[in-house]
Amino acid sequence: MLDFGRVYAAYGGLFIVLSLLWGWIVEGESPDAPSMVGALIALIGAAVIIYWPRAA
């Protein structure tokens, strides 16, 4: 179950970033500052979930 959570966290963080990139590149809408900060927080959160050492 632990591996599923890590994969899901990675997917969620990347989905947010790719959504902003899609809007920027395909739709021509550049993301605003709060969107960029939120995406950065999501990626940092995903990295913590994925890479934080765990007791076996």
N, C-alpha and C positions, 0 to 999 in steps of 0.2 A: 504493500500500500504506500510505503514511503516513496518509492520511485515514481509512482503515478503522480503524487503531489508535486514532486520536483519537475516532472515533465509538464504538468499543467501550469505551473508557475512560469516556466520558460515560455510556453505557448502564449499565456496571457500577456506577459511583458512585450513579447515580439508583436503580438496582434495589435496592441495599442500603438506601437511605433510605426508598424507598417500601415495602419489605418491613416495616421497623420501623413506619412509619405505618399500614400495613394491620393489623398485629398490635395496635396501640394503638387505632385507631378501630373496626375491625370486630370484632376478637376481645376487646377490652377488656383486653389485657395491656400495661401500660406498659413501655417499654424501660428496662433498668437502665443505670447509669452506664457500664460497659464497652461496652455496645452503642452508646450515644450517642457515646462517644469514638471507637469504631471506625468508625462512620458518618461522623463528621467527618474522620477521617484518610482514609477512602476518597474523600470529596468533594475534599479538598485534593489528594490524589494525582491524581485525575481532572483537576482544574483545572491542575495542573502539566503533565500530558501534553497537555492541549488547548491551553493558552495560552503555554507556554514558547516563546520565539522560536527558530526553527530556521534554520540556514544553507540557502540555496536550492541 
